[in-house]
Amino acid sequence: MIEFQAVTKEYPDGTVAVDNLDLTVEDGKITVFVGPSGCGKTTSLRMINRMIDPTGGTILLDGKDIRESDPPLLRRGIGYVIQHAGLFPHRTVLDNVATVPLLTGAGKRAARTKAAELMELVGLPAQFAKRYPAQLSGGQQQRVGVARALAADPPVLLMDEPFSAVDPIVRDDLQQQLLRLQSELDKTIVFVTHDIDEAIKLGDRVAVFRVGGRLAQYDTPSALLARPADEFVSSFVGRDRGYRALGFLTASGVPVGPVATVKIGEPVGAVDGGWAVAIDTDGRPLGWVAADRMSTKDLAVSEGDLISGGSLFEVDSTASGTAGSLRNALDAALSSPAAIGIAVDGDGAVVGGVTADTVLSALADARRSGEVPT
Amino acid sequence: MNIDWPWPWLERNLDDIGTATGEHLYLALLPVLAGLLISVPLGWASSRWGVARGILVPLAGVLYTIPSLALITLVPLLMGTRIIDPLNVQVPLAIYTIALLVRSVSDALLAVPGEVTAAATAVGYRPFHRFLTVELPLAVPVIIAGLRVAVVSAMSLTSVGALVGIGGLGGLITEGFLRNNGVELVVAIILIVVIALVIDALLLLVGRVITPWSRAQQRTGAKA
């Protein structure tokens, strides 16, 4: 547990980066510090491992004042992931990951064995071990950064905008991986970001900071979206927060209707409603076929007839994030050219379709049953 | 001037040439090494504190503009060394090396990415350990580049010492000039150039061997 007690950081020029912060970070949870630039979120994070020392107040780590610890020793017990990964360019990937075990006195061999395990854990192929950071992509470097932070198995992990410099698809990948790792490792994670979507996706608890280093609201993501404490928070969480809040509601109550399917190379035949989903031999969706727009319904469907589009709605999802939520279902319906969201099972095979209407009525049901916080 | 077929003269004087070459290397390389060792802390200081940089870097620039002959004749007066003490040549050479390298070391350390030093601090390096194992190794390519310039210029500057009687191969140049011996003159010049090139190539090679990571970067390019 990390406790901020009336913590203030004031610079000699009078700038107040953090103003009287009271906050408790719970064990085994992801706590996200989010806010615009200059709100003191990174300063607050860096005070935990004494990269920055507060000018007032106290920070307790597991009940112990961190000022009593020697900074380098304190830091070896706290994992730290930095933006752009901050890998050591002159060391191989394996040696980068082995850094902290080596610092804490593990033998070279033990440290490297540990590092190899960590590389596997974060999904880095073993042949990357001997490469240098410059030979890796940004996303791969960030994985190495996470592996390095975890190598000494610290109970606490600090992450300072770790995924902000990678492209959106890679970022999504890294976020999923973090959630997966966290479900296995149960670390106490403090994560700093300026991206409210990332905060809501990853956080068990989210602390919204405002400029001037004051805490605006500290709550669960769903409560933050449903009940923003004030004008600032509601404008910061954004206009489409109603839509994003759907990400916290399960779509298990949404009825999945039938949807016409056709295999590539087979004729469409008569299709009610004019649209059919083209599937591969494993039943996975390839795209849509507008049956009534094909010259003859007896002609075999080819790849060239397909209209792509539409996100997929994962039924009974075990994946983390918003998969299997009302948001996922609604987005599938809205983004589909046929106005029918394709529902797929865990293997990615088509099981049916959902429409926006059915999703909205499921939302209405959830509201009536009090599942939606108001 | 008399330039004969060099073999007879060369054969007769191989021992002297060898001695002069050894002396030349000793006169030139020791000060470069000393200069390097002094430049690292000075360069570190000027990379760390703006005030130090504001004083040391311009001072180094000024030192480098002092004519070598002036410095070589001044040093015995200032240090009270005897007139044929090798230090009279070596101290000026060390000063020139420092003048060249302080800036290189300082620039190289400043070029170490901020997130790398921040990450090193955050994983628990103590400052001195971090300097030796993270910052200094990353500064090596730039320092080697500076060192190559320093070594080559030390090789030729050493010859100036011949004017005060301590010159290594420079001694052969002045002697050849006085005795109207073109062969001696040319051999000495060629040896100085060749040795300078060989040491330059060695430094280049050593630099490549100890920084495999910098070539890894060039080979594949930094991907986004």
Chai-1 contact restraints between the chains, C-beta under 6 A:
chainA,res_idxA,chainB,res_idxB,connection_type,confidence,min_distance_angstrom,max_distance_angstrom,comment,restraint_id
A,P72,B,G124,contact,1.0,0.0,6.0,A-B,restraint_1
A,P72,B,R126,contact,1.0,0.0,6.0,A-B,restraint_2
A,R75,B,A122,contact,1.0,0.0,6.0,A-B,restraint_3
A,R75,B,G124,contact,1.0,0.0,6.0,A-B,restraint_4
A,R76,B,G124,contact,1.0,0.0,6.0,A-B,restraint_5
A,Y80,B,A122,contact,1.0,0.0,6.0,A-B,restraint_6
A,I82,B,E115,contact,1.0,0.0,6.0,A-B,restraint_7
A,I82,B,A119,contact,1.0,0.0,6.0,A-B,restraint_8
A,H84,B,E115,contact,1.0,0.0,6.0,A-B,restraint_9
A,G86,B,E115,contact,1.0,0.0,6.0,A-B,restraint_10
A,G86,B,V116,contact,1.0,0.0,6.0,A-B,restraint_11
A,G86,B,A119,contact,1.0,0.0,6.0,A-B,restraint_12
A,F88,B,V134,contact,1.0,0.0,6.0,A-B,restraint_13
A,P89,B,W213,contact,1.0,0.0,6.0,A-B,restraint_14
A,H90,B,P137,contact,1.0,0.0,6.0,A-B,restraint_15
A,H90,B,L138,contact,1.0,0.0,6.0,A-B,restraint_16
A,H90,B,W213,contact,1.0,0.0,6.0,A-B,restraint_17
A,T99,B,V123,contact,1.0,0.0,6.0,A-B,restraint_18
A,V100,B,V123,contact,1.0,0.0,6.0,A-B,restraint_19
A,L103,B,G124,contact,1.0,0.0,6.0,A-B,restraint_20
A,Y132,B,W213,contact,1.0,0.0,6.0,A-B,restraint_21
A,Y132,B,A216,contact,1.0,0.0,6.0,A-B,restraint_22
A,A134,B,A216,contact,1.0,0.0,6.0,A-B,restraint_23
A,A134,B,Q217,contact,1.0,0.0,6.0,A-B,restraint_24
A,A134,B,A222,contact,1.0,0.0,6.0,A-B,restraint_25
A,Q135,B,A216,contact,1.0,0.0,6.0,A-B,restraint_26
A,Q135,B,T220,contact,1.0,0.0,6.0,A-B,restraint_27
A,S137,B,K223,contact,1.0,0.0,6.0,A-B,restraint_28
A,G138,B,A224,contact,1.0,0.0,6.0,A-B,restraint_29
